Amino acid sequence: MVGQVGTEVTAVPGPACNPRGAETRKMQPEARARGLLLPREHGAWGIVILPFLAGAVVAGEWLAWRTLAALLTVLSVFSLRDSLIVLFRNRDAGKFAAPAVVERETRSANLTLTVCLAGLAGGGGVLLAALPAAPVLLLGSGGAVLLLASVFFTVRNAQRSLVAQLLGVAGLTSSSLVAYLAVRGHLETLAFAVWGMSAVHACASILVVRARLESIIAHRKPGPVPLLRSFYRRAAGMQVALWSLLGAVAVAGNPWLLLPFLAPSALHWWELWQFWSGKGLRLSLQRVGLLQLGASLVFYCLLIAVLRG
């Protein structure tokens, strides 16, 4: 059930224009247009791969050929999105861009589509042959719906809406379900625990990223900077809601489930405090990305340790 309905780092490769005439997009490098159109968002790769690894390891004996087939299937669905977006947008791109550019991008998109469909057929076929058909088809149908929703939102330039991004997180982190099913052969409560915890962590991270971008834009505008901007409030509210829920889980007798969230939440609260003062905006995006990656790695290591313990 893997699909991207938009995450905060959605920079769609190609096309040269917006077919709806709203804006003209910059041309992509010629070398890129000749190759595969793979997702460029590092954050999205992390959101799909780390939950997959967590789901596989938590499930048990994960070093198996079925795990490789599941990974091929997940990455094929994940990589389909950009080629479909280019093909949809390039239907009318000749009105706004040079035909040679459109042809080059379309050729690259068709190549990507062919490779991804081949990977999907191979990996999906292995899973269907080795696992119960019902859960495989259910996850596959969910992934197809989210993939098409992602293309729809992006073609209409709505991929950065909050609803689109949260749905995207649910789809990307569902890679954990595919991995768990491939290893264990069935889905159970533990599989949905990995998915739910992964989705909550990713949602909190994305809201903080949105709050950062919102703060950067606000500080660039002339005049006084508003302290409580919309995504700042949402990111802070997410943290409050998260720890309220975790507190209830701890009282219910599962306090160890709090451990994976300690490091990322500490980082997120620190970032929100920095946004408030304006100091955190001086950090380079590369350093911010490394901090987020480090917090995610700690999160997933602790998640595996807690759920396997």
Contacts in CASP RR format, 6 or more apart in sequence:
PFRMAT RR
TARGET T0000
AUTHOR 0000-0000-0000
METHOD contacts of the structure
MODEL  1
MVGQVGTEVTAVPGPACNPRGAETRKMQPEARARGLLLPREHGAWGIVIL
PFLAGAVVAGEWLAWRTLAALLTVLSVFSLRDSLIVLFRNRDAGKFAAPA
VVERETRSANLTLTVCLAGLAGGGGVLLAALPAAPVLLLGSGGAVLLLAS
VFFTVRNAQRSLVAQLLGVAGLTSSSLVAYLAVRGHLETLAFAVWGMSAV
HACASILVVRARLESIIAHRKPGPVPLLRSFYRRAAGMQVALWSLLGAVA
VAGNPWLLLPFLAPSALHWWELWQFWSGKGLRLSLQRVGLLQLGASLVFY
CLLIAVLRG
1 138 0 8 1.000
1 139 0 8 1.000
1 140 0 8 1.000
1 141 0 8 1.000
1 142 0 8 1.000
1 143 0 8 1.000
1 146 0 8 1.000
1 171 0 8 1.000
1 174 0 8 1.000
1 177 0 8 1.000
1 178 0 8 1.000
2 48 0 8 1.000
2 74 0 8 1.000
2 77 0 8 1.000
2 78 0 8 1.000
2 143 0 8 1.000
2 146 0 8 1.000
2 147 0 8 1.000
2 171 0 8 1.000
2 172 0 8 1.000
2 174 0 8 1.000
2 175 0 8 1.000
2 178 0 8 1.000
3 77 0 8 1.000
3 78 0 8 1.000
3 81 0 8 1.000
3 143 0 8 1.000
3 146 0 8 1.000
3 147 0 8 1.000
3 150 0 8 1.000
3 168 0 8 1.000
3 171 0 8 1.000
3 172 0 8 1.000
3 174 0 8 1.000
4 10 0 8 1.000
4 39 0 8 1.000
4 44 0 8 1.000
4 78 0 8 1.000
4 81 0 8 1.000
4 146 0 8 1.000
4 147 0 8 1.000
4 150 0 8 1.000
4 168 0 8 1.000
4 171 0 8 1.000
4 172 0 8 1.000
5 146 0 8 1.000
5 149 0 8 1.000
5 150 0 8 1.000
5 153 0 8 1.000
5 159 0 8 1.000
5 164 0 8 1.000
5 165 0 8 1.000
5 167 0 8 1.000
5 168 0 8 1.000
5 171 0 8 1.000
6 44 0 8 1.000
6 150 0 8 1.000
6 153 0 8 1.000
6 154 0 8 1.000
6 159 0 8 1.000
6 160 0 8 1.000
6 164 0 8 1.000
6 165 0 8 1.000
6 167 0 8 1.000
6 168 0 8 1.000
7 41 0 8 1.000
7 43 0 8 1.000
7 44 0 8 1.000
7 47 0 8 1.000
7 165 0 8 1.000
7 168 0 8 1.000
7 169 0 8 1.000
7 172 0 8 1.000
7 206 0 8 1.000
8 160 0 8 1.000
8 165 0 8 1.000
8 206 0 8 1.000
8 209 0 8 1.000
8 210 0 8 1.000
8 213 0 8 1.000
9 41 0 8 1.000
9 42 0 8 1.000
9 43 0 8 1.000
9 44 0 8 1.000
9 209 0 8 1.000
10 41 0 8 1.000
10 44 0 8 1.000
10 154 0 8 1.000
10 159 0 8 1.000
10 160 0 8 1.000
11 40 0 8 1.000
11 41 0 8 1.000
12 82 0 8 1.000
12 85 0 8 1.000
12 86 0 8 1.000
12 154 0 8 1.000
12 159 0 8 1.000
13 28 0 8 1.000
13 32 0 8 1.000
13 37 0 8 1.000
13 40 0 8 1.000
13 82 0 8 1.000
13 86 0 8 1.000
14 25 0 8 1.000
14 27 0 8 1.000
14 28 0 8 1.000
14 33 0 8 1.000
14 37 0 8 1.000
14 86 0 8 1.000
14 89 0 8 1.000
14 105 0 8 1.000
15 25 0 8 1.000
15 85 0 8 1.000
15 86 0 8 1.000
15 89 0 8 1.000
15 90 0 8 1.000
15 93 0 8 1.000
15 97 0 8 1.000
15 102 0 8 1.000
15 105 0 8 1.000
16 24 0 8 1.000
16 25 0 8 1.000
16 27 0 8 1.000
16 28 0 8 1.000
16 93 0 8 1.000
16 96 0 8 1.000
16 97 0 8 1.000
16 98 0 8 1.000
16 101 0 8 1.000
16 102 0 8 1.000
16 105 0 8 1.000
17 23 0 8 1.000
17 24 0 8 1.000
17 25 0 8 1.000
17 89 0 8 1.000
17 93 0 8 1.000
17 94 0 8 1.000
17 95 0 8 1.000
17 96 0 8 1.000
17 97 0 8 1.000
18 24 0 8 1.000
18 25 0 8 1.000
18 89 0 8 1.000
18 96 0 8 1.000
18 157 0 8 1.000
19 88 0 8 1.000
19 89 0 8 1.000
19 90 0 8 1.000
19 91 0 8 1.000
19 92 0 8 1.000
19 93 0 8 1.000
19 95 0 8 1.000
19 96 0 8 1.000
19 155 0 8 1.000
20 156 0 8 1.000
20 157 0 8 1.000
21 96 0 8 1.000
22 157 0 8 1.000
24 96 0 8 1.000
24 97 0 8 1.000
27 97 0 8 1.000
27 101 0 8 1.000
28 105 0 8 1.000
30 104 0 8 1.000
32 108 0 8 1.000
33 101 0 8 1.000
33 104 0 8 1.000
33 105 0 8 1.000
33 107 0 8 1.000
33 108 0 8 1.000
34 104 0 8 1.000
34 107 0 8 1.000
34 108 0 8 1.000
35 108 0 8 1.000
35 111 0 8 1.000
35 112 0 8 1.000
36 79 0 8 1.000
36 108 0 8 1.000
36 111 0 8 1.000
36 112 0 8 1.000
36 115 0 8 1.000
37 82 0 8 1.000
37 83 0 8 1.000
37 86 0 8 1.000
37 108 0 8 1.000
37 109 0 8 1.000
37 112 0 8 1.000
38 79 0 8 1.000
38 82 0 8 1.000
38 112 0 8 1.000
39 45 0 8 1.000
39 78 0 8 1.000
39 79 0 8 1.000
39 81 0 8 1.000
39 82 0 8 1.000
42 289 0 8 1.000
43 292 0 8 1.000
44 78 0 8 1.000
44 172 0 8 1.000
46 293 0 8 1.000
46 296 0 8 1.000
47 169 0 8 1.000
47 172 0 8 1.000
47 173 0 8 1.000
47 202 0 8 1.000
48 74 0 8 1.000
48 75 0 8 1.000
48 78 0 8 1.000
48 172 0 8 1.000
48 173 0 8 1.000
48 175 0 8 1.000
49 175 0 8 1.000
50 198 0 8 1.000
50 296 0 8 1.000
50 297 0 8 1.000
50 300 0 8 1.000
51 172 0 8 1.000
51 173 0 8 1.000
51 174 0 8 1.000
51 175 0 8 1.000
51 176 0 8 1.000
51 179 0 8 1.000
51 194 0 8 1.000
51 195 0 8 1.000
51 198 0 8 1.000
51 202 0 8 1.000
51 300 0 8 1.000
52 70 0 8 1.000
52 71 0 8 1.000
52 74 0 8 1.000
52 175 0 8 1.000
52 176 0 8 1.000
52 178 0 8 1.000
52 179 0 8 1.000
53 179 0 8 1.000
53 300 0 8 1.000
54 176 0 8 1.000
54 179 0 8 1.000
54 194 0 8 1.000
54 198 0 8 1.000
54 300 0 8 1.000
54 303 0 8 1.000
54 304 0 8 1.000
55 62 0 8 1.000
55 176 0 8 1.000
55 177 0 8 1.000
55 179 0 8 1.000
55 180 0 8 1.000
55 183 0 8 1.000
55 191 0 8 1.000
55 194 0 8 1.000
56 62 0 8 1.000
56 67 0 8 1.000
56 70 0 8 1.000
56 179 0 8 1.000
56 180 0 8 1.000
56 182 0 8 1.000
56 183 0 8 1.000
57 304 0 8 1.000
57 308 0 8 1.000
58 180 0 8 1.000
58 190 0 8 1.000
58 191 0 8 1.000
58 194 0 8 1.000
58 303 0 8 1.000
58 304 0 8 1.000
58 307 0 8 1.000
58 308 0 8 1.000
59 179 0 8 1.000
59 180 0 8 1.000
59 182 0 8 1.000
59 183 0 8 1.000
59 184 0 8 1.000
59 190 0 8 1.000
59 191 0 8 1.000
60 183 0 8 1.000
60 184 0 8 1.000
60 308 0 8 1.000
61 183 0 8 1.000
62 179 0 8 1.000
62 183 0 8 1.000
64 182 0 8 1.000
64 183 0 8 1.000
65 126 0 8 1.000
66 126 0 8 1.000
66 127 0 8 1.000
66 130 0 8 1.000
66 131 0 8 1.000
66 182 0 8 1.000
66 183 0 8 1.000
67 179 0 8 1.000
67 182 0 8 1.000
67 183 0 8 1.000
69 122 0 8 1.000
69 123 0 8 1.000
69 124 0 8 1.000
69 125 0 8 1.000
69 126 0 8 1.000
69 127 0 8 1.000
69 130 0 8 1.000
69 182 0 8 1.000
70 123 0 8 1.000
70 127 0 8 1.000
70 178 0 8 1.000
70 179 0 8 1.000
70 181 0 8 1.000
70 182 0 8 1.000
71 179 0 8 1.000
72 119 0 8 1.000
72 122 0 8 1.000
72 123 0 8 1.000
72 124 0 8 1.000
73 119 0 8 1.000
73 120 0 8 1.000
73 122 0 8 1.000
73 123 0 8 1.000
73 124 0 8 1.000
73 127 0 8 1.000
73 178 0 8 1.000
74 175 0 8 1.000
74 178 0 8 1.000
74 179 0 8 1.000
76 116 0 8 1.000
76 117 0 8 1.000
76 118 0 8 1.000
76 119 0 8 1.000
76 120 0 8 1.000
76 123 0 8 1.000
77 116 0 8 1.000
77 120 0 8 1.000
77 140 0 8 1.000
77 143 0 8 1.000
77 144 0 8 1.000
77 147 0 8 1.000
78 172 0 8 1.000
78 175 0 8 1.000
79 112 0 8 1.000
79 116 0 8 1.000
80 112 0 8 1.000
80 113 0 8 1.000
80 116 0 8 1.000
80 117 0 8 1.000
80 120 0 8 1.000
80 147 0 8 1.000
81 147 0 8 1.000
81 150 0 8 1.000
81 151 0 8 1.000
81 154 0 8 1.000
82 109 0 8 1.000
82 112 0 8 1.000
83 108 0 8 1.000
83 109 0 8 1.000
83 110 0 8 1.000
83 112 0 8 1.000
83 113 0 8 1.000
83 116 0 8 1.000
84 109 0 8 1.000
84 113 0 8 1.000
84 147 0 8 1.000
84 151 0 8 1.000
85 151 0 8 1.000
85 154 0 8 1.000
85 155 0 8 1.000
86 105 0 8 1.000
86 106 0 8 1.000
86 108 0 8 1.000
86 109 0 8 1.000
87 106 0 8 1.000
87 109 0 8 1.000
87 110 0 8 1.000
87 113 0 8 1.000
88 151 0 8 1.000
88 155 0 8 1.000
89 155 0 8 1.000
90 102 0 8 1.000
90 105 0 8 1.000
90 106 0 8 1.000
90 109 0 8 1.000
93 102 0 8 1.000
93 105 0 8 1.000
94 102 0 8 1.000
124 136 0 8 1.000
127 136 0 8 1.000
127 181 0 8 1.000
127 182 0 8 1.000
128 136 0 8 1.000
128 137 0 8 1.000
131 181 0 8 1.000
131 182 0 8 1.000
131 185 0 8 1.000
132 185 0 8 1.000
132 186 0 8 1.000
135 181 0 8 1.000
135 186 0 8 1.000
135 187 0 8 1.000
136 181 0 8 1.000
139 174 0 8 1.000
139 177 0 8 1.000
139 178 0 8 1.000
139 181 0 8 1.000
143 171 0 8 1.000
143 174 0 8 1.000
146 167 0 8 1.000
146 168 0 8 1.000
146 170 0 8 1.000
146 171 0 8 1.000
149 164 0 8 1.000
149 167 0 8 1.000
150 159 0 8 1.000
150 164 0 8 1.000
150 168 0 8 1.000
153 159 0 8 1.000
153 161 0 8 1.000
153 164 0 8 1.000
158 164 0 8 1.000
159 165 0 8 1.000
162 210 0 8 1.000
162 234 0 8 1.000
165 206 0 8 1.000
165 210 0 8 1.000
166 203 0 8 1.000
166 206 0 8 1.000
169 199 0 8 1.000
169 202 0 8 1.000
169 203 0 8 1.000
169 206 0 8 1.000
170 199 0 8 1.000
172 202 0 8 1.000
173 195 0 8 1.000
173 196 0 8 1.000
173 198 0 8 1.000
173 199 0 8 1.000
173 202 0 8 1.000
174 195 0 8 1.000
176 191 0 8 1.000
176 194 0 8 1.000
176 195 0 8 1.000
176 198 0 8 1.000
177 187 0 8 1.000
177 191 0 8 1.000
177 192 0 8 1.000
177 194 0 8 1.000
177 195 0 8 1.000
180 187 0 8 1.000
180 190 0 8 1.000
180 191 0 8 1.000
180 194 0 8 1.000
181 187 0 8 1.000
181 191 0 8 1.000
184 191 0 8 1.000
190 307 0 8 1.000
193 307 0 8 1.000
194 303 0 8 1.000
194 307 0 8 1.000
197 257 0 8 1.000
197 260 0 8 1.000
197 303 0 8 1.000
198 300 0 8 1.000
198 303 0 8 1.000
200 242 0 8 1.000
200 261 0 8 1.000
201 260 0 8 1.000
201 261 0 8 1.000
201 264 0 8 1.000
201 296 0 8 1.000
201 299 0 8 1.000
203 238 0 8 1.000
204 235 0 8 1.000
204 238 0 8 1.000
204 239 0 8 1.000
204 242 0 8 1.000
204 264 0 8 1.000
204 265 0 8 1.000
204 268 0 8 1.000
205 264 0 8 1.000
205 268 0 8 1.000
205 292 0 8 1.000
205 295 0 8 1.000
205 296 0 8 1.000
207 231 0 8 1.000
207 234 0 8 1.000
207 235 0 8 1.000
207 238 0 8 1.000
208 235 0 8 1.000
208 268 0 8 1.000
208 271 0 8 1.000
208 272 0 8 1.000
209 292 0 8 1.000
210 231 0 8 1.000
210 234 0 8 1.000
210 235 0 8 1.000
211 229 0 8 1.000
211 231 0 8 1.000
211 232 0 8 1.000
211 234 0 8 1.000
211 235 0 8 1.000
211 271 0 8 1.000
211 272 0 8 1.000
211 275 0 8 1.000
212 271 0 8 1.000
212 275 0 8 1.000
212 281 0 8 1.000
212 288 0 8 1.000
213 231 0 8 1.000
214 229 0 8 1.000
214 230 0 8 1.000
214 231 0 8 1.000
214 232 0 8 1.000
215 229 0 8 1.000
215 232 0 8 1.000
215 275 0 8 1.000
215 278 0 8 1.000
215 281 0 8 1.000
216 281 0 8 1.000
218 225 0 8 1.000
218 226 0 8 1.000
218 229 0 8 1.000
219 225 0 8 1.000
219 278 0 8 1.000
219 281 0 8 1.000
227 276 0 8 1.000
232 272 0 8 1.000
232 275 0 8 1.000
232 276 0 8 1.000
235 268 0 8 1.000
235 272 0 8 1.000
236 272 0 8 1.000
239 265 0 8 1.000
239 268 0 8 1.000
239 269 0 8 1.000
239 272 0 8 1.000
242 261 0 8 1.000
242 265 0 8 1.000
243 261 0 8 1.000
243 265 0 8 1.000
246 257 0 8 1.000
246 258 0 8 1.000
246 261 0 8 1.000
247 258 0 8 1.000
249 255 0 8 1.000
249 257 0 8 1.000
249 258 0 8 1.000
250 257 0 8 1.000
250 258 0 8 1.000
256 306 0 8 1.000
257 306 0 8 1.000
259 302 0 8 1.000
259 306 0 8 1.000
260 298 0 8 1.000
260 299 0 8 1.000
260 300 0 8 1.000
260 302 0 8 1.000
260 303 0 8 1.000
260 306 0 8 1.000
261 299 0 8 1.000
262 302 0 8 1.000
263 295 0 8 1.000
263 298 0 8 1.000
263 299 0 8 1.000
263 302 0 8 1.000
264 295 0 8 1.000
264 296 0 8 1.000
264 298 0 8 1.000
264 299 0 8 1.000
267 291 0 8 1.000
267 292 0 8 1.000
267 295 0 8 1.000
271 280 0 8 1.000
274 280 0 8 1.000
274 281 0 8 1.000
274 283 0 8 1.000
275 281 0 8 1.000
END
